[in-house]
Amino acid sequence: MTMDPTALPPGFADQLAEYRARAAAPVEPKVAATTILLRDTADGIQAFLLRRRTQMAFAGGMVVFPGGGVDPRDAGEDVGWAGPPPSTWAQRLGLDESAARAVVCAAIRETFEESGVLLAGPDPDSVVDDTSGPDWAEARRALEARETAFTDVLRDRRLVLRTDLLRGWTCWITPEFEPRRYRTFFFVTASPAGQHAAGVSTESDAAAWLGVEEALSAAGRSVMMLPPQYCTFLELSQYATVADVLAAGDRPIPEPIMPGLDVGADRVRLLLPARYSELNVGV
Protein backbone atom coordinates (compact mmCIF):
# COMPACT_ATOMS: atom_id res chain seq x y z
CA MET A 1 0.00 0.00 0.00
CA THR A 2 1.44 3.38 -0.97
CA MET A 3 0.77 6.84 0.36
CA ASP A 4 -1.69 8.96 -1.61
CA PRO A 5 0.17 12.29 -2.06
CA THR A 6 -3.06 14.00 -3.17
CA ALA A 7 -4.80 13.38 0.18
CA LEU A 8 -4.87 16.35 2.55
CA PRO A 9 -2.34 15.74 5.34
CA PRO A 10 -3.61 15.67 8.95
CA GLY A 11 -4.86 19.08 10.07
CA PHE A 12 -4.94 20.55 6.57
CA ALA A 13 -8.70 20.11 6.24
CA ASP A 14 -9.23 22.29 9.32
CA GLN A 15 -6.86 24.91 7.95
CA LEU A 16 -8.72 24.90 4.65
CA ALA A 17 -12.04 25.44 6.44
CA GLU A 18 -10.60 28.30 8.49
CA TYR A 19 -9.10 29.90 5.39
CA ARG A 20 -12.42 29.81 3.58
CA ALA A 21 -14.24 31.19 6.63
CA ARG A 22 -11.82 34.12 6.86
CA ALA A 23 -12.00 34.83 3.13
CA ALA A 24 -8.55 36.36 3.58
CA ALA A 25 -5.80 36.87 1.03
CA PRO A 26 -3.13 34.13 0.98
CA VAL A 27 -0.09 34.68 3.19
CA GLU A 28 3.03 35.64 1.24
CA PRO A 29 5.36 32.61 1.23
CA LYS A 30 8.76 32.95 2.87
CA VAL A 31 11.80 31.72 0.95
CA ALA A 32 13.38 28.55 2.33
CA ALA A 33 15.88 25.89 1.33
CA THR A 34 16.15 22.20 2.08
CA THR A 35 18.94 19.77 1.25
CA ILE A 36 18.53 16.06 0.57
CA LEU A 37 21.68 14.38 1.88
CA LEU A 38 22.25 11.16 -0.02
CA ARG A 39 24.58 8.21 0.26
CA ASP A 40 25.05 4.93 -1.61
CA THR A 41 24.64 1.58 0.15
CA ALA A 42 24.59 -2.02 -0.99
CA ASP A 43 20.80 -1.83 -0.89
CA GLY A 44 20.53 1.39 -2.86
CA ILE A 45 20.33 5.09 -2.13
CA GLN A 46 19.63 6.35 1.38
CA ALA A 47 18.53 9.85 2.44
CA PHE A 48 19.03 11.57 5.79
CA LEU A 49 15.75 12.47 7.52
CA LEU A 50 14.68 14.40 10.58
CA ARG A 51 11.42 14.12 12.51
CA ARG A 52 10.11 17.51 13.55
CA ARG A 53 8.98 17.86 17.14
CA THR A 54 5.23 17.63 17.52
CA GLN A 55 5.16 21.06 19.17
CA MET A 56 6.40 22.76 15.99
CA ALA A 57 3.80 25.07 14.44
CA PHE A 58 4.63 23.89 10.92
CA ALA A 59 4.76 20.19 10.00
CA GLY A 60 4.92 19.01 13.61
CA GLY A 61 5.64 15.27 13.82
CA MET A 62 6.48 15.06 10.12
CA VAL A 63 9.63 13.57 8.64
CA VAL A 64 11.59 16.11 6.59
CA PHE A 65 14.96 16.77 5.03
CA PRO A 66 17.28 19.29 6.75
CA GLY A 67 16.21 22.81 5.87
CA GLY A 68 14.69 26.10 6.94
CA GLY A 69 14.11 29.73 6.11
CA VAL A 70 16.60 32.06 4.47
CA ASP A 71 18.41 34.41 6.88
CA PRO A 72 18.91 37.91 5.36
CA ARG A 73 22.59 37.56 6.28
CA ASP A 74 22.86 34.57 3.92
CA ALA A 75 23.04 37.04 1.04
CA GLY A 76 26.33 38.52 2.27
CA GLU A 77 28.88 38.90 -0.52
CA ASP A 78 31.89 38.43 1.77
CA VAL A 79 31.47 34.65 1.96
CA GLY A 80 34.12 32.47 0.33
CA TRP A 81 32.55 30.81 -2.68
CA ALA A 82 33.62 27.81 -4.76
CA GLY A 83 31.69 26.33 -7.64
CA PRO A 84 29.13 27.87 -10.01
CA PRO A 85 28.92 31.63 -9.43
CA PRO A 86 25.70 33.24 -8.11
CA SER A 87 24.86 34.30 -11.67
CA THR A 88 24.73 30.63 -12.73
CA TRP A 89 22.69 29.69 -9.68
CA ALA A 90 20.32 32.55 -10.48
CA GLN A 91 19.66 30.99 -13.89
CA ARG A 92 19.21 27.52 -12.41
CA LEU A 93 16.83 28.65 -9.67
CA GLY A 94 14.95 31.36 -11.53
CA LEU A 95 16.03 34.09 -9.08
CA ASP A 96 18.09 37.25 -9.17
CA GLU A 97 21.75 36.91 -8.15
CA SER A 98 21.35 38.19 -4.59
CA ALA A 99 18.39 35.89 -3.89
CA ALA A 100 20.18 32.93 -5.47
CA ARG A 101 23.27 33.56 -3.33
CA ALA A 102 21.10 33.65 -0.21
CA VAL A 103 19.19 30.47 -1.08
CA VAL A 104 22.34 28.45 -1.83
CA CYS A 105 24.03 29.73 1.31
CA ALA A 106 20.90 28.93 3.35
CA ALA A 107 20.81 25.39 1.96
CA ILE A 108 24.38 24.75 3.14
CA ARG A 109 23.86 26.56 6.47
CA GLU A 110 20.65 24.71 7.33
CA THR A 111 22.26 21.39 6.43
CA PHE A 112 25.06 22.14 8.88
CA GLU A 113 22.70 23.37 11.59
CA GLU A 114 20.40 20.37 11.42
CA SER A 115 22.74 17.51 10.52
CA GLY A 116 26.29 18.68 11.25
CA VAL A 117 27.29 18.04 7.64
CA LEU A 118 29.19 21.03 6.27
CA LEU A 119 29.65 21.52 2.52
CA ALA A 120 32.64 23.81 2.93
CA GLY A 121 36.40 23.43 2.96
CA PRO A 122 39.70 25.29 3.22
CA ASP A 123 39.97 25.40 -0.58
CA PRO A 124 37.79 24.75 -3.66
CA ASP A 125 38.90 21.11 -3.86
CA SER A 126 38.26 19.81 -0.34
CA VAL A 127 35.75 19.72 2.52
CA VAL A 128 36.33 19.73 6.25
CA ASP A 129 36.91 16.15 7.39
CA ASP A 130 35.28 16.25 10.83
CA THR A 131 32.57 18.44 12.36
CA SER A 132 31.89 16.41 15.50
CA GLY A 133 33.89 18.39 18.08
CA PRO A 134 32.58 20.79 20.74
CA ASP A 135 33.62 23.87 18.75
CA TRP A 136 31.48 22.75 15.81
CA ALA A 137 28.60 21.91 18.16
CA GLU A 138 28.73 25.43 19.57
CA ALA A 139 28.79 26.89 16.06
CA ARG A 140 25.66 24.91 15.19
CA ARG A 141 23.93 26.09 18.37
CA ALA A 142 24.83 29.74 17.75
CA LEU A 143 23.61 29.52 14.16
CA GLU A 144 20.32 27.93 15.17
CA ALA A 145 19.81 30.64 17.81
CA ARG A 146 20.65 33.29 15.17
CA GLU A 147 23.39 34.61 17.45
CA THR A 148 25.90 34.56 14.60
CA ALA A 149 25.91 34.68 10.83
CA PHE A 150 26.99 31.72 8.74
CA THR A 151 29.35 33.97 6.82
CA ASP A 152 31.13 34.74 10.12
CA VAL A 153 31.48 31.02 10.93
CA LEU A 154 33.07 30.40 7.54
CA ARG A 155 35.31 33.46 7.59
CA ASP A 156 36.62 32.73 11.12
CA ARG A 157 37.61 29.25 9.98
CA ARG A 158 38.86 30.39 6.56
CA LEU A 159 36.45 28.15 4.71
CA VAL A 160 34.76 28.49 1.34
CA LEU A 161 31.30 27.22 0.39
CA ARG A 162 31.46 24.17 -1.90
CA THR A 163 28.43 25.09 -3.97
CA ASP A 164 29.66 22.73 -6.68
CA LEU A 165 28.59 19.85 -4.44
CA LEU A 166 24.95 20.95 -4.63
CA ARG A 167 22.42 20.43 -7.39
CA GLY A 168 19.09 22.20 -7.55
CA TRP A 169 16.23 19.71 -7.65
CA THR A 170 12.76 21.23 -7.34
CA CYS A 171 10.83 24.12 -5.80
CA TRP A 172 7.62 23.63 -3.83
CA ILE A 173 5.26 26.40 -2.70
CA THR A 174 2.91 25.76 0.23
CA PRO A 175 -0.79 25.79 -0.78
CA GLU A 176 -2.58 29.11 -0.41
CA PHE A 177 -4.83 27.99 2.46
CA GLU A 178 -1.88 27.29 4.77
CA PRO A 179 -1.33 30.00 7.46
CA ARG A 180 2.43 29.42 7.23
CA ARG A 181 3.67 29.34 3.67
CA TYR A 182 7.09 28.71 2.15
CA ARG A 183 8.69 28.81 -1.25
CA THR A 184 11.17 26.03 -0.66
CA PHE A 185 14.04 25.21 -2.98
CA PHE A 186 15.07 21.55 -2.78
CA PHE A 187 18.71 20.62 -3.36
CA VAL A 188 20.46 17.25 -3.55
CA THR A 189 24.02 16.42 -2.52
CA ALA A 190 26.22 13.46 -1.65
CA SER A 191 27.09 13.32 2.03
CA PRO A 192 30.87 14.01 2.25
CA ALA A 193 33.12 11.11 3.19
CA GLY A 194 34.45 11.43 6.73
CA GLN A 195 31.59 13.54 8.04
CA HIS A 196 28.76 11.99 10.02
CA ALA A 197 25.21 13.29 9.90
CA ALA A 198 23.69 13.67 13.36
CA GLY A 199 20.36 15.36 13.92
CA VAL A 200 18.16 16.13 16.94
CA SER A 201 17.88 19.82 17.82
CA THR A 202 15.34 22.25 19.18
CA GLU A 203 13.26 21.51 16.06
CA SER A 204 13.71 17.73 15.69
CA ASP A 205 13.54 14.78 18.09
CA ALA A 206 14.80 11.95 15.87
CA ALA A 207 17.08 11.47 12.87
CA ALA A 208 18.06 8.54 10.68
CA TRP A 209 19.22 7.40 7.27
CA LEU A 210 16.43 5.70 5.36
CA GLY A 211 16.51 3.84 2.06
CA VAL A 212 14.40 5.28 -0.73
CA GLU A 213 12.28 2.15 -1.13
CA GLU A 214 11.94 1.79 2.63
CA ALA A 215 10.76 5.40 2.94
CA LEU A 216 8.15 4.91 0.22
CA SER A 217 6.88 1.70 1.82
CA ALA A 218 6.60 3.27 5.28
CA ALA A 219 5.19 6.64 4.16
CA GLY A 220 1.84 7.46 5.72
CA ARG A 221 2.22 4.72 8.32
CA SER A 222 5.35 4.59 10.48
CA VAL A 223 6.91 7.49 8.58
CA MET A 224 4.68 10.55 8.32
CA MET A 225 5.64 12.95 5.55
CA LEU A 226 4.11 15.74 3.52
CA PRO A 227 3.53 15.47 -0.26
CA PRO A 228 6.77 17.30 -1.27
CA GLN A 229 8.91 14.82 0.64
CA TYR A 230 6.98 11.79 -0.63
CA CYS A 231 7.08 13.04 -4.22
CA THR A 232 10.81 13.62 -3.89
CA PHE A 233 11.26 9.99 -2.86
CA LEU A 234 9.19 8.96 -5.88
CA GLU A 235 11.66 10.86 -8.07
CA LEU A 236 14.70 9.43 -6.29
CA SER A 237 13.40 5.90 -6.81
CA GLN A 238 14.14 6.30 -10.51
CA TYR A 239 17.92 6.37 -9.91
CA ALA A 240 20.36 3.62 -8.96
CA THR A 241 23.18 5.70 -7.48
CA VAL A 242 23.80 9.10 -5.95
CA ALA A 243 25.95 9.99 -8.97
CA ASP A 244 22.92 9.36 -11.18
CA VAL A 245 20.82 11.74 -9.06
CA LEU A 246 23.47 14.46 -9.19
CA ALA A 247 23.80 14.07 -12.96
CA ALA A 248 20.02 14.46 -13.32
CA GLY A 249 20.12 17.61 -11.20
CA ASP A 250 22.71 19.32 -13.39
CA ARG A 251 20.11 21.58 -15.06
CA PRO A 252 17.71 24.43 -14.22
CA ILE A 253 15.03 23.36 -11.75
CA PRO A 254 11.57 22.59 -13.12
CA GLU A 255 8.67 25.02 -12.78
CA PRO A 256 7.79 25.55 -9.08
CA ILE A 257 4.99 23.35 -7.80
CA MET A 258 2.13 24.80 -5.76
CA PRO A 259 -0.51 22.15 -5.10
CA GLY A 260 -3.99 23.21 -6.10
CA LEU A 261 -7.29 21.84 -4.84
CA ASP A 262 -9.73 19.40 -6.38
CA VAL A 263 -12.97 20.05 -4.50
CA GLY A 264 -15.60 17.33 -4.85
CA ALA A 265 -18.98 16.82 -3.25
CA ASP A 266 -17.59 14.61 -0.50
CA ARG A 267 -13.83 15.12 -0.58
CA VAL A 268 -11.03 17.59 -1.19
CA ARG A 269 -7.74 16.52 -2.75
CA LEU A 270 -4.53 18.20 -3.71
CA LEU A 271 -3.77 18.72 -7.38
CA LEU A 272 -0.22 17.68 -8.26
CA PRO A 273 1.63 17.28 -11.56
CA ALA A 274 0.52 14.08 -13.32
CA ARG A 275 4.03 12.66 -13.28
CA TYR A 276 3.77 11.94 -9.55
CA SER A 277 0.64 9.85 -9.99
CA GLU A 278 2.41 7.92 -12.73
CA LEU A 279 5.47 7.32 -10.52
CA ASN A 280 3.28 6.34 -7.58
CA VAL A 281 1.59 3.57 -9.55
CA GLY A 282 4.84 1.68 -9.83
CA VAL A 283 5.68 1.82 -6.13
Solvent accessible surface area in square Angstrom, and as a share of the most:
residue,aa,sasa,rsa
1,M,206,0.92
2,T,44,0.26
3,M,28,0.12
4,D,60,0.31
5,P,5,0.03
6,T,28,0.16
7,A,41,0.32
8,L,36,0.18
9,P,12,0.07
10,P,98,0.62
11,G,41,0.39
12,F,22,0.09
13,A,59,0.46
14,D,96,0.50
15,Q,47,0.21
16,L,9,0.04
17,A,62,0.48
18,E,98,0.44
19,Y,41,0.16
20,R,125,0.45
21,A,91,0.70
22,R,124,0.45
23,A,92,0.72
24,A,44,0.34
25,A,86,0.66
26,P,56,0.35
27,V,69,0.39
28,E,144,0.65
29,P,31,0.19
30,K,140,0.59
31,V,57,0.33
32,A,5,0.04
33,A,0,0.00
34,T,9,0.05
35,T,0,0.00
36,I,0,0.00
37,L,0,0.00
38,L,0,0.00
39,R,97,0.35
40,D,82,0.43
41,T,50,0.29
42,A,114,0.88
43,D,148,0.77
44,G,27,0.26
45,I,9,0.05
46,Q,39,0.17
47,A,0,0.00
48,F,4,0.02
49,L,8,0.04
50,L,4,0.02
51,R,112,0.41
52,R,36,0.13
53,R,74,0.27
54,T,106,0.62
55,Q,147,0.65
56,M,54,0.24
57,A,70,0.54
58,F,45,0.19
59,A,19,0.15
60,G,31,0.30
61,G,19,0.19
62,M,17,0.07
63,V,16,0.09
64,V,19,0.11
65,F,4,0.02
66,P,0,0.00
67,G,15,0.14
68,G,24,0.23
69,G,30,0.28
70,V,41,0.24
71,D,14,0.07
72,P,120,0.76
73,R,95,0.35
74,D,2,0.01
75,A,30,0.23
76,G,26,0.25
77,E,144,0.64
78,D,89,0.46
79,V,12,0.07
80,G,25,0.24
81,W,53,0.18
82,A,6,0.05
83,G,41,0.39
84,P,28,0.17
85,P,69,0.43
86,P,16,0.10
87,S,45,0.29
88,T,40,0.23
89,W,0,0.00
90,A,11,0.08
91,Q,143,0.63
92,R,47,0.17
93,L,6,0.03
94,G,60,0.58
95,L,31,0.15
96,D,95,0.49
97,E,96,0.43
98,S,68,0.44
99,A,37,0.28
100,A,0,0.00
101,R,38,0.14
102,A,8,0.06
103,V,1,0.01
104,V,0,0.00
105,C,0,0.00
106,A,0,0.00
107,A,0,0.00
108,I,0,0.00
109,R,4,0.01
110,E,6,0.03
111,T,0,0.00
112,F,0,0.00
113,E,11,0.05
114,E,15,0.07
115,S,0,0.00
116,G,3,0.02
117,V,0,0.00
118,L,0,0.00
119,L,0,0.00
120,A,0,0.00
121,G,0,0.00
122,P,83,0.52
123,D,58,0.30
124,P,81,0.51
125,D,128,0.66
126,S,37,0.24
127,V,38,0.22
128,V,19,0.11
129,D,109,0.56
130,D,72,0.37
131,T,11,0.07
132,S,90,0.58
133,G,26,0.25
134,P,115,0.72
135,D,104,0.54
136,W,39,0.14
137,A,58,0.45
138,E,87,0.39
139,A,8,0.06
140,R,43,0.16
141,R,112,0.41
142,A,11,0.09
143,L,2,0.01
144,E,50,0.23
145,A,54,0.42
146,R,96,0.35
147,E,111,0.50
148,T,33,0.19
149,A,8,0.06
150,F,4,0.02
151,T,10,0.06
152,D,47,0.24
153,V,7,0.04
154,L,1,0.01
155,R,122,0.44
156,D,107,0.56
157,R,82,0.30
158,R,207,0.76
159,L,14,0.07
160,V,32,0.19
161,L,0,0.00
162,R,23,0.08
163,T,0,0.00
164,D,46,0.24
165,L,50,0.25
166,L,1,0.00
167,R,55,0.20
168,G,1,0.01
169,W,5,0.02
170,T,3,0.02
171,C,1,0.01
172,W,9,0.03
173,I,32,0.16
174,T,16,0.09
175,P,12,0.07
176,E,78,0.35
177,F,5,0.02
178,E,8,0.03
179,P,57,0.36
180,R,112,0.41
181,R,17,0.06
182,Y,51,0.19
183,R,67,0.25
184,T,23,0.13
185,F,1,0.00
186,F,5,0.02
187,F,0,0.00
188,V,0,0.00
189,T,0,0.00
190,A,41,0.32
191,S,26,0.17
192,P,15,0.10
193,A,99,0.77
194,G,46,0.45
195,Q,10,0.05
196,H,143,0.64
197,A,20,0.16
198,A,56,0.43
199,G,16,0.16
200,V,85,0.49
201,S,22,0.14
202,T,99,0.57
203,E,56,0.25
204,S,4,0.02
205,D,53,0.28
206,A,34,0.26
207,A,36,0.28
208,A,58,0.45
209,W,46,0.16
210,L,26,0.13
211,G,13,0.13
212,V,8,0.05
213,E,107,0.48
214,E,99,0.44
215,A,0,0.00
216,L,1,0.01
217,S,59,0.38
218,A,17,0.13
219,A,4,0.03
220,G,37,0.35
221,R,151,0.55
222,S,96,0.62
223,V,20,0.11
224,M,69,0.31
225,M,6,0.03
226,L,15,0.08
227,P,6,0.04
228,P,26,0.16
229,Q,18,0.08
230,Y,0,0.00
231,C,0,0.00
232,T,1,0.01
233,F,0,0.00
234,L,0,0.00
235,E,20,0.09
236,L,1,0.00
237,S,31,0.20
238,Q,105,0.47
239,Y,70,0.27
240,A,76,0.59
241,T,53,0.31
242,V,7,0.04
243,A,69,0.53
244,D,59,0.31
245,V,0,0.00
246,L,32,0.16
247,A,74,0.57
248,A,31,0.24
249,G,1,0.01
250,D,81,0.42
251,R,73,0.27
252,P,86,0.54
253,I,22,0.11
254,P,50,0.32
255,E,147,0.66
256,P,46,0.29
257,I,12,0.06
258,M,81,0.36
259,P,9,0.06
260,G,30,0.29
261,L,55,0.28
262,D,53,0.27
263,V,80,0.46
264,G,33,0.31
265,A,119,0.92
266,D,133,0.69
267,R,110,0.40
268,V,38,0.22
269,R,82,0.30
270,L,6,0.03
271,L,98,0.49
272,L,30,0.15
273,P,41,0.26
274,A,70,0.54
275,R,94,0.34
276,Y,1,0.00
277,S,61,0.39
278,E,123,0.55
279,L,41,0.21
280,N,22,0.11
281,V,127,0.73
282,G,71,0.69
283,V,63,0.36
